């Protein structure tokens, strides 16, 4: 793990970090391992968040990322996470309702790059029409809603398939996203677009 972290620090020009996805497998010992190695921990809901908290994972290393977060999941995220990845407008509206008069974790918006990876249909996530993330129209609405309610919107993220990560797919996703005119969408609120693997888009 140290070799990966040193390589990122040496060769990657922006701030970077490595995230362990709790959905792969999470128990108390693994959550403690992520803390010992200064990793971010990606949790999908209140159960995984509870394991992370029991392991002593700090708010600044806890990210909540799931397609169908319940109100209970979001409440746990508000209490313990440093970042929430917002998957859709319904979830964002829930965040608005829950945010009055309390600490709000940083928000990232999940968008669809419109890239269909050549893998099993059950693990594709980045293609147009996917239930995962928001298309350009909804991203614009989400950014505006965050502005209206002064929410701490800090970035955007996407995934293209679970368990499929090649440079060719990343290139296609980056090329597709370049047509979105990200600078005009994100620069007014000081945001950057981020790939789920930790890379930043130009």
C-alpha positions as CSV (number, residue, x, y, z in Angstrom):
1,X,0.0,0.0,0.0
2,X,2.9,2.3,0.8
3,X,4.2,1.9,-2.7
4,X,0.9,3.0,-4.2
5,X,0.7,6.0,-1.9
6,X,4.3,7.1,-2.6
7,X,3.7,6.7,-6.4
8,X,0.6,8.9,-6.2
9,X,2.5,11.5,-4.2
10,X,5.4,11.5,-6.6
11,X,3.7,11.4,-10.0
12,X,0.1,12.7,-9.5
13,X,0.0,16.6,-9.5
14,X,-3.1,17.1,-7.3
15,X,-4.2,15.9,-3.9
16,X,-4.8,12.2,-3.9
17,X,-5.7,9.2,-1.7
18,X,-6.7,5.6,-1.9
19,X,-10.1,4.4,-0.9
20,X,-11.2,0.9,0.2
21,X,-14.7,0.0,-0.8
22,X,-16.5,-1.6,2.1
23,X,-18.9,-3.4,-0.2
24,X,-16.1,-5.7,-1.2
25,X,-16.0,-7.0,2.4
26,X,-16.0,-5.1,5.6
27,X,-15.4,-6.3,9.2
28,X,-13.9,-4.6,12.2
29,X,-10.4,-5.8,11.5
30,X,-10.5,-4.6,7.9
31,X,-11.8,-1.2,8.9
32,X,-9.0,-0.9,11.4
33,X,-6.5,-1.9,8.7
34,X,-7.8,1.0,6.5
35,X,-7.2,3.4,9.4
36,X,-3.7,2.1,10.1
37,X,-2.8,2.6,6.4
38,X,-4.4,6.1,6.1
39,X,-6.9,5.0,3.6
40,X,-10.4,6.4,2.9
41,X,-13.2,4.0,3.7
42,X,-16.2,3.9,1.3
43,X,-19.4,2.7,3.2
44,X,-22.8,2.1,1.6
45,X,-25.1,2.5,4.5
46,X,-25.6,2.6,8.3
47,X,-24.4,-0.9,8.9
48,X,-21.0,-0.3,7.3
49,X,-20.8,3.1,8.9
50,X,-21.3,1.5,12.3
51,X,-18.4,-0.9,11.7
52,X,-16.2,2.1,10.6
53,X,-17.0,4.1,13.7
54,X,-16.3,1.1,15.9
55,X,-12.9,0.7,14.3
56,X,-12.1,4.4,15.0
57,X,-12.2,5.6,11.4
58,X,-12.4,9.4,11.5
59,X,-14.9,11.5,9.7
60,X,-12.2,12.9,7.4
61,X,-11.6,9.4,6.1
62,X,-15.2,8.1,5.8
63,X,-17.1,8.5,2.6
64,X,-20.7,7.3,2.0
65,X,-21.5,6.1,-1.5
66,X,-24.6,4.1,-2.3
67,X,-27.3,4.1,-5.0
68,X,-30.3,3.9,-2.7
69,X,-29.5,5.4,0.7
70,X,-32.4,5.3,3.2
71,X,-33.1,8.2,5.5
72,X,-31.4,6.1,8.2
73,X,-28.3,5.7,6.0
74,X,-28.2,9.5,5.4
75,X,-28.6,10.2,9.1
76,X,-25.7,8.0,9.9
77,X,-23.7,9.7,7.2
78,X,-24.5,13.1,8.6
79,X,-23.3,12.0,12.0
80,X,-20.1,10.3,11.0
81,X,-19.0,10.8,7.4
82,X,-16.8,13.5,5.9
83,X,-18.2,13.1,2.4
84,X,-21.5,11.9,0.9
85,X,-21.7,11.0,-2.7
86,X,-25.2,12.0,-3.9
87,X,-26.6,9.6,-6.5
88,X,-29.9,11.3,-7.6
89,X,-32.1,14.3,-7.1
90,X,-34.4,12.5,-4.7
91,X,-31.5,11.9,-2.4
92,X,-30.3,15.5,-2.7
93,X,-33.7,16.7,-1.8
94,X,-33.5,14.5,1.3
95,X,-30.2,16.0,2.2
96,X,-31.6,19.5,1.9
97,X,-34.5,18.6,4.3
98,X,-32.1,17.0,6.8
99,X,-29.4,19.8,6.7
100,X,-31.1,22.6,8.5
101,X,-29.1,23.8,11.5
102,X,-26.5,21.1,11.6
103,X,-23.1,20.0,10.3
104,X,-23.3,18.9,6.6
105,X,-20.6,16.6,5.2
106,X,-19.0,17.6,1.9
107,X,-21.1,16.5,-1.1
108,X,-20.0,15.0,-4.4
109,X,-22.4,14.5,-7.2
110,X,-22.3,11.2,-9.1
111,X,-22.8,11.6,-12.9
112,X,-23.2,9.1,-15.7
113,X,-20.4,9.4,-18.3
114,X,-22.5,7.6,-20.9
115,X,-20.0,4.8,-21.5
116,X,-21.1,1.2,-21.7
117,X,-18.2,-1.0,-20.6
118,X,-17.9,-4.5,-22.3
119,X,-18.8,-6.6,-19.3
120,X,-21.8,-8.4,-17.8
121,X,-24.9,-6.2,-17.9
122,X,-25.5,-6.7,-14.1
123,X,-22.2,-4.8,-13.3
124,X,-22.4,-2.0,-15.8
125,X,-22.9,1.4,-14.2
126,X,-21.8,4.2,-16.5
127,X,-24.0,3.8,-19.5
128,X,-26.8,6.2,-20.4
129,X,-30.0,5.4,-18.7
130,X,-28.3,3.6,-15.8
131,X,-29.9,3.9,-12.4
132,X,-26.5,4.9,-11.1
133,X,-25.8,8.7,-11.0
134,X,-27.3,11.6,-12.9
135,X,-27.2,12.7,-16.5
136,X,-26.2,16.2,-17.5
137,X,-29.6,17.7,-17.1
138,X,-30.0,16.4,-13.5
139,X,-26.4,17.4,-12.6
140,X,-27.2,21.0,-13.6
141,X,-30.4,20.9,-11.5
142,X,-28.4,19.4,-8.6
143,X,-25.7,22.1,-8.7
144,X,-28.4,24.8,-8.7
145,X,-30.2,23.2,-5.7
146,X,-26.9,23.1,-3.8
147,X,-26.3,26.8,-4.6
148,X,-29.8,27.7,-3.4
149,X,-29.3,26.0,-0.1
150,X,-25.6,26.8,0.4
151,X,-24.7,23.1,0.6
152,X,-21.0,22.2,0.6
153,X,-20.7,20.8,-2.9
154,X,-17.1,19.9,-3.5
155,X,-16.8,17.7,-6.5
156,X,-18.3,15.1,-9.0
157,X,-17.5,11.5,-9.4
158,X,-18.3,8.6,-11.7
159,X,-17.9,4.9,-12.1
160,X,-18.2,3.0,-15.3
161,X,-18.5,-0.7,-14.1
162,X,-18.0,-2.6,-10.9
163,X,-14.8,-4.7,-11.2
164,X,-13.8,-3.4,-14.7
165,X,-11.2,-0.6,-14.8
166,X,-9.0,-0.2,-17.9
167,X,-7.3,2.8,-19.3
168,X,-9.3,2.4,-22.5
169,X,-12.6,2.7,-20.6
170,X,-11.3,5.6,-18.5
171,X,-10.3,7.4,-21.8
172,X,-13.7,6.8,-23.3
173,X,-15.4,8.1,-20.1
174,X,-13.2,11.1,-20.0
175,X,-13.8,11.9,-23.6
176,X,-17.6,11.5,-23.1
177,X,-17.5,13.8,-20.1
178,X,-15.5,16.5,-22.0
179,X,-18.6,17.2,-24.0
180,X,-20.4,18.3,-20.9
181,X,-18.4,21.6,-20.7
182,X,-17.4,20.8,-17.1
183,X,-15.6,24.1,-16.6
184,X,-18.8,26.1,-17.2
185,X,-20.8,23.8,-14.9
186,X,-18.3,23.5,-12.0
187,X,-15.9,26.4,-12.1
188,X,-18.5,29.0,-10.8
189,X,-18.7,27.0,-7.6
190,X,-15.0,26.1,-7.5
191,X,-15.5,22.4,-8.1
192,X,-13.4,19.7,-9.8
193,X,-14.6,16.4,-11.4
194,X,-13.2,13.2,-10.0
195,X,-13.0,9.7,-11.2
196,X,-14.1,7.1,-8.6
197,X,-10.6,5.5,-8.8
198,X,-9.2,8.8,-7.5
199,X,-8.1,10.5,-10.8
200,X,-9.1,14.0,-11.7
201,X,-10.5,15.0,-15.1
202,X,-9.0,18.0,-16.9
